[in-house]
Amino acid sequence: MRTTLNLDEDLVGELMKATKAKTKTEAIHLAISEFVRHRKLEGLKALSGKIHFDLDWRELEEQELKAQAERERRWRDRR
């Protein structure tokens, strides 16, 4: 998407140095994607301690193996 923006040249120059981007567009894309990633991580951190998973990986694996065996049995019975 093409957009016209008025940006502080010094700030963009500093951004290009920090990101080692070759173009202004690349530097701005990197900055935006990093900003979005950072905000998503903040949202995940805010959930810390609010969600409790009581999962036992051994039990889950056993259930998955049983389900897989059942699917295979049904597949063989159809043949």
C-alpha positions as a Python dict, from the first residue, in 0.01 Angstrom:
ca = {
    (1, 'M'): (0, 0, 0),
    (2, 'R'): (133, 338, -93),
    (3, 'T'): (108, 605, 176),
    (4, 'T'): (248, 955, 205),
    (5, 'L'): (381, 1040, 551),
    (6, 'N'): (565, 1332, 703),
    (7, 'L'): (839, 1174, 914),
    (8, 'D'): (1126, 1325, 1107),
    (9, 'E'): (1434, 1262, 891),
    (10, 'D'): (1664, 1230, 1193),
    (11, 'L'): (1434, 972, 1348),
    (12, 'V'): (1411, 774, 1024),
    (13, 'G'): (1790, 791, 989),
    (14, 'E'): (1831, 663, 1343),
    (15, 'L'): (1580, 387, 1268),
    (16, 'M'): (1773, 285, 958),
    (17, 'K'): (2096, 265, 1159),
    (18, 'A'): (1931, 65, 1437),
    (19, 'T'): (1767, -182, 1198),
    (20, 'K'): (2055, -184, 946),
    (21, 'A'): (1788, -149, 678),
    (22, 'K'): (1896, -42, 331),
    (23, 'T'): (1579, 154, 255),
    (24, 'K'): (1338, 371, 450),
    (25, 'T'): (1054, 137, 355),
    (26, 'E'): (1238, -165, 490),
    (27, 'A'): (1323, 18, 812),
    (28, 'I'): (963, 125, 866),
    (29, 'H'): (830, -224, 792),
    (30, 'L'): (1073, -370, 1045),
    (31, 'A'): (976, -111, 1305),
    (32, 'I'): (604, -167, 1257),
    (33, 'S'): (632, -545, 1270),
    (34, 'E'): (850, -526, 1581),
    (35, 'F'): (602, -288, 1746),
    (36, 'V'): (310, -522, 1673),
    (37, 'R'): (508, -824, 1799),
    (38, 'H'): (597, -636, 2117),
    (39, 'R'): (233, -544, 2183),
    (40, 'K'): (124, -906, 2131),
    (41, 'L'): (388, -1021, 2380),
    (42, 'E'): (267, -763, 2631),
    (43, 'G'): (-84, -903, 2591),
    (44, 'L'): (43, -1254, 2657),
    (45, 'K'): (239, -1137, 2960),
    (46, 'A'): (-77, -976, 3096),
    (47, 'L'): (-238, -1322, 3096),
    (48, 'S'): (38, -1460, 3317),
    (49, 'G'): (-115, -1631, 3618),
    (50, 'K'): (-470, -1585, 3490),
    (51, 'I'): (-489, -1906, 3288),
    (52, 'H'): (-417, -2243, 3442),
    (53, 'F'): (-348, -2550, 3235),
    (54, 'D'): (-360, -2876, 3422),
    (55, 'L'): (-220, -3091, 3145),
    (56, 'D'): (-27, -3413, 3176),
    (57, 'W'): (157, -3472, 2851),
    (58, 'R'): (177, -3846, 2914),
    (59, 'E'): (-199, -3870, 2953),
    (60, 'L'): (-255, -3658, 2642),
    (61, 'E'): (-14, -3874, 2443),
    (62, 'E'): (-190, -4191, 2559),
    (63, 'Q'): (-527, -4049, 2454),
    (64, 'E'): (-389, -3950, 2114),
    (65, 'L'): (-239, -4295, 2057),
    (66, 'K'): (-570, -4460, 2147),
    (67, 'A'): (-758, -4228, 1910),
    (68, 'Q'): (-507, -4297, 1632),
    (69, 'A'): (-538, -4673, 1685),
    (70, 'E'): (-918, -4642, 1670),
    (71, 'R'): (-901, -4444, 1345),
    (72, 'E'): (-669, -4703, 1193),
    (73, 'R'): (-900, -4986, 1305),
    (74, 'R'): (-1200, -4816, 1147),
    (75, 'W'): (-1004, -4754, 826),
    (76, 'R'): (-904, -5124, 804),
    (77, 'D'): (-1264, -5236, 869),
    (78, 'R'): (-1388, -5026, 575),
    (79, 'R'): (-1154, -5196, 329),
}
